[in-house]
Amino acid sequence: MKFFKSLLCTICVCSLFCCTPIQNNKNDEENAVIETIMTRRSVRKYQPQAVNRDTMQVIMECGINAPNAINRQAWEVRVLDNPETIQRLTELYVKENPKEAENTNFRNMFRNAPTIAFIANDTTFAYSPVDCGLMAENMILSAWSMGIGSCCLGGPARFMKANLEANEILKQMGFSENYDLLLCIGFGYPAETPAAKPREVTKVKFLD
């Protein structure tokens, strides 16, 4: 009888110690996600080296695991880290926007990022822009969680579609038919720590 009592006590103690860390780990993970969201900042100053491609692969996989309408996955992504191509696009951009180069912090047209993700959406699917936005947010947050800064960009996408020479480089990226460049995201190792900007909390209202 004493043996069974001892066994029962041992099981209870083991259960207590085995179960408690699981719950704590879950809470830690939840807090880590919230911390990543609340501390993320748009970065516009980077160290010169491109983001490691293994790291970018993880970021891309996080992106394509975003929620999307009826699982159409109506997006395509191209990742550019070739400094010569980035420089060529920047030269074309500066020709049309010479004042940009007067900024002492200006390095390239992608807010100085050394690695850029180009995201295109399927223009035949109405919800694809929303899906691409969800994908982009997954990329941005996963990058930040690994110490990689980013900046979501619309201007470079518009420029590359409008400028004839830049558009030729865009065509070489090989997006499928009916896919249109929607936005770009610059990625890099941060060389600044931007302060948080205020958010309009009053824009959120709960309905009775």
Order of alpha helices (4+ residues) and beta strands (2+ residues): alpha-alpha-beta-alpha-beta-alpha-beta-alpha-alpha-beta
